[in-house]
Amino acid sequence: MDKINFFPDNLDVRNQEIVLRLDFNVPIKNKIIIDDTRISLCLPFIERLIEKRAKIIIISHLGRPNGIKNPDLSLMPIYKYLKKALKTNVYFYMGNFDDEVKEKFSHLKEGEVILVENIRFFKEETNDDENFSKKLASLGSVYINDAFSCSHRKQASIHKITKFINKSFAGPLLKKEIDAINLIIENKKKPVTCIIGGSKISTKINVIISLIEKVDNLIVVGAMANSFLIYKNFKIGKSLIEKNTEEIIKKIYFEADTNNCEIITPEDCVVGTSFEGKGKNKDLDKIGENEIILDIGSKTIKKIEQTINQSNTILWNGPAGYFENKNFIHGTLSIAEAISRCTREKSLISVLGGGDTLAAINKSKNKLSFTHLSTAGGAFLEYLEGKDLPGLSVLK
């Protein structure tokens, strides 16, 4: 990773147009930002570039609009946020990327910022289109990727743009992310425990197999755990389930046995009849046919807390339940508080990743401490797996 070209703080960028790729993919409800963590983390570097009198063109995405201009996924709330947060002129570009696009940015002065509307409104972005990449590159002479969380994507503003721009660098947030994960990879203290959530096993099978070779305990929570419960012949009612995963899980258990890794799955759960109501703690053999598993239960929490207490390194990606409803956030916050306590009291190395994980722990009323909080989800896991991320390989 020392081969990556990181942005040198002594570089003179006065009066230069900088194309800055950030990750402003934050939860927004009724055009109000619910959690601004990802934005607030980006502000110090934006402010530094303003101080250096650069002309800053910010590119980001929100959600998955699939090349369609969806007003619900507009960056307008983020533009309003930046206008309040930054002590400079901030503009919002909602136009297209035609042959005259560079002219439309010519009004930008030193130390000013322009935010481009959701880049995924253009299908060419997700297709890593060459002509589109050229147009993005034409906006500046320097490109900085400070969006580690998007760097596993082969997309125009992350990947191919670097072919057509004069200088390309990784930003300070990206550097902080990979430095923290490298610390885990290179200096991890055993026992190592990985907690993994989410809904689909099939998309994370390679990551899970890779982690099994590196960790002592693998704790599976969230909807992903439902497939393990089915494998163990429990009935899960109307819970979320990914079909046809039996062979995948069989392979996971085989690899775990081979590598002496303990797999920990829920022993009980909190169920409800809808995502909006309240829940009841139930043993796994008591789940009704109309019930949905929405959180881990008290026995499971106790088992996970014991495992955390016995660990020296923790990796965590993905909440334990449907945290959007406060009635189903207890499991996630219990895990967070146990990790935080051990980080403070016994020097546990703790790295947490993923937007949902951050959004969930931000709901805690207590001050929590971790070694590193990563805004990345998929990129975090793929980097741990040892993959060469497309967005990083082009910065070498």
N, C-alpha and C positions, 0 to 999 in steps of 0.2 A: 503493500500500500504506500510505501515511501516514494514510489514512482509517480504518484498522482501529482499533477500540477496544481498546487494550492495557491489561492490568490495572495500575492505578496503585499502586505500592508503599506510598504514603502513605494508601491507602484504609483506613478503620477497619472491619474485618470481625469484631471481637470479638463473640462469642456469635451470629454469623450462620451459617446453614447454607449452605455452599458446595458446589455440584455441580461436581465437577472431572473433566472428561473427559480421560483419559490413554490412552496406548497401551502396554499391557503384553503385546502380542502377541509373546511371546518363545518360542524353541524349548525345549520340555519333552520329556524322554524318561524313561519310567518314573517319572513324577511328580517328576523332578529338573530344575531349570532349568539348561539347557546354557550359555546366554549371557544374562547379566543386564544388558547394556548399556542397553537401553531403560528398565529399571526404575531403574538407578542414576542415569541422567540426570534422572529425575523427582524424586529424593529431595530435592535442595536446595529446590525450591519447596514441596514438601509440608511440609518442616521449617519453612520461612518462615511458612506459614499456621498451623502449630502454634504458633509463637512469637507470632503475632498473635491467638491464642486463638479461632480460627474453629472451627466444627464442620464437618469435612471428609467429604464423601460422594464416594467415588471410583468412577467408572464406567469400565469397559474391556471389551475383547473378547479372545478367544483363538481363532484359527482360524476355520473356517466351519462351525459346527454346524447351520446352516440351520433354526433355530428348534426344534431338538431338544436336550434336556438330555443331553449326552454327557459322562460322567464323565472321559473322557480329555482333555476340553477345559475342565475346571473350573479356576477361578482359585485353588483351594485352595493349590497350591505358592507362588503369589504372596502370598497372605494370610500364610502362614508366614514368607516372606521379609520382608514388611513388619513383622510382629510383632517380628522380631529387629532390623531396621534402624532402626525409629522408637522414640524414647523417650517413648511415650505408649500409651494403651490403643487397640488396633486390633481392630475387630470385623469379622465376615464375615456378610453378608446373603444368604441362599440362598432367600428366599421369592419370592412372586409380586408383581405390581404391580396390586393390586385397589384398590377405592375407599378402603380403610382403610390404604393403604401408608404414608402420612405418620406415622400413629400408631406404626408399627413402628420408626421411626427417632427417636422422641421421647426415648429414653434417652440419646442422644448428648450429651456435655458439652463445654464449651469445651476446645479443644486436642486433642480425640479424633478418631479416624478410623474410618470404616466403609467397607469394600470390598464393592461389590455383585458378586454372582456374574456370570459371563460374560453380558454384555448381549445377545449374539447367541443365547442360549438362547431368546429371545423373538422370534418371527417378526415381531412388530410393529416391532422395532428396524430391521431391514433394509428394511421397507416404508415407513419414515418415517411411521408411523401417528400421526394427530393425537391421538387419545385417549391413546395410550401416551406421547406426548410431553408431554401435560398432566400425566400422573401422575409422570413424571420431573421435570418442572419444579416440581411441588408439594413436592418434597423440600427445596427451598432458595429463597433470595431472590437469590442470586448464582450465575451460571454462568460457568465458565472452561474454555475449550477450550485445552488444552496438548498436543493430539495432531495436529500438522500432518500426520503420516503417514496420518490417517484423513479429512482435511478435503476430499478429493475425493469423498467418499461422501455421498449424500443419505440419511442415516439419522437416526433419531429423536434419538439422543443427541449428534449432531453438528449437525444442521440444524434440525429443527422445534421442538426444545425451546426455542430462543431466542424463539419467538413468545409463550411463556406464562410466562416468568420475568422478574423485575423488572429485573435488570441482567445484561448479557452482555459478556464480555471474552475476548481472546486472552491466553494465558499467556506467560511469558518464554521457554520452549523454542520455542514456535511463532514468537515474534518473532525469536529467534536464527536459526531455519531460513530464514525469508523474507528476513531481512537478508543472510544469506550468499548466497542464490541471486540476490537483487537485485544484489549486488556483481558476480556473474558476468555478469548480463544487461547491466548499465549500464557496467561498467568492464573488461570482458574485454579481455585483451591477446592479440593474434594472434601466432602461429597458435593456433587453438582446436581441441582434439581432444576428441571425445566417444567414450567406450567404452560400448557397450550390450550387455547380455546378456539372459538370460531364454529362454523357450521359444517364445512366440508373437509373430509379426510382426503379425498382423491386429489385435491389441489395442493395438499401439504404432505403427501405420502413420502416424497423424496427427502423433504426437510426432516420429517419425523424419523425416518430410517437413519439419516445422517446424525441426528441428535442422539439417538439411542446408542450410537457408537462412542459418544463423547460424555454422556451424563450417567449418573447413578440412579436417578429417579425421573420418571416421566409422568406428570400428573395431567390427566385429560379432563377438561371441564367444558361447559357450554354445550351447545347443541351437538357438537362433534362427539361428545361422550355418549349420546343416545345410540349411536351405531355400535359402540362397545357393549352397551346394555342389551341390545338386541342379540348380539353375538353370544352373550352369556345367558340367553333365553329368558330375559325379563320382558314383560309387556310394557310398552311406553305410551299407551293411549293414543292421543292425537298430537303427540310431540313432533317437532321438526325432525326429519330423518333423511339421510342420504341413502338411496337404495343401492343395492348390489355392491356392498362393501365387505362382504364376508372374507373374500380372498385377501383383500388389503389388510384387514385386521389380523388374519391368520399369519400373514407375513410379518406384521409388526410384533406379534407375540413371539414368533420364531427368532427374530433379530434380537429382541429383548432377552430371551433365554440365552442366546449365543453370547451376548455382550454383558451378561449379568446386570441388566438394568431392570429395576422394579417399575412396573406400570401400575399406576394408581388411578382408579376410576371411582365415580360416586358410589357410596354405600347407601345413601338415602337422598331424598330430593324434596324440593318445595314445588307443589303442583297447584294449578288453577284451572278454571274452565275457560278462561280468556286471558289475553295479554294485559287487559286493563284492570282486572279485579284484584282481589287479595288471594293469598295462597295458604296451603296447609303443608306441614312437614310430614312426609310419608316414607315408610320403608319401600324398597323397590318392588316387593311382591304385593304391594297394596295399591298400586296405581290403577285408577279406574279407566274404562275405555274412552270416556269423554274428557279426560284430564290431560293437561299439557305440562311437561316438566319445564319450569321457568327459573329455577335456581338450585344450587346444591343445598343439601340438608345439614343439620347440626352435627351428625356423626361424621359426615364427609369433611366438614369444616375442621373438626377436631383432629382428624387424621392428617389433613393438609398442614395444619398448624404444627403438629408434631414433626412432620417431615421438614418443614421450614426451619424449625428449631435445631434440627440435626444437620442442617446443610451449611456449607461455607460459601457457596455460590448459587445464585438464583437467576434464572432467565424466565421472563413471563411475557406471554403474548396472547391476549384475548381474554375478555371477561368471563366470569363463571356462570352468569345468568342474564336474564333480560333486564339489564340495569336501567333501561329507560323508565321503568316503573319502579318507584322507590320501594315497593313491596318485595321486589326481587333483586335488590342490590346487596343484600346482607352478606351473601357468600363472597362476592367480589371485594367488598370493603373489609371483610374479615381477613382475607388473604393479604390485601394491601397493608393492613395494620400490623399483621404478623411479620411481614417482610420488613416493614419500616422499623418496627421495634428491634428486630435482629440486626438491621443495618446500623442502628444507633448504638446498641448495647454490646454486640459481639463482632463488629467489623465484617458483617456479611457483605459480600460483593453482590449487588442487586442491580440488574438491568431490565427495565420494563419497556416493552415496545408496542406500538399500534395505537391508532387514533381512538378506537373504542376503549382500549385499556386506560388511556389518559383521561378520556371524557368521564369514565366511570369513577376513577379515583379522585377526580376533581370534585366529586359530589361529597367527599368525606368532610366532616366538620372538624376533623383533627389535622394538625400539621404533620405531614408524612415526609419521611426521609428515605431517599434511594441513592445508590451510587450514580445511576444515570437513567434519565427518562428519554426514550427514543420516540420521536413522532412517527417512525416508520413501522409498517406492519409487514407486508410481503417482502420488502427490501431487507428488512431486519432479519427475517427468517432465511431468505436466500443467501444473504451474506454469511450468516452463521453456517449455512450448508456448505459454503466454500465456492459458491458460484461466482463467475466473473460477471458482474452486473453491467449491462450495456451502457448505462449512463456514466459509469466510472471508467470503463475501458477506454472511452474516447477522450478522457482527460489525462491519459498517461503520455 
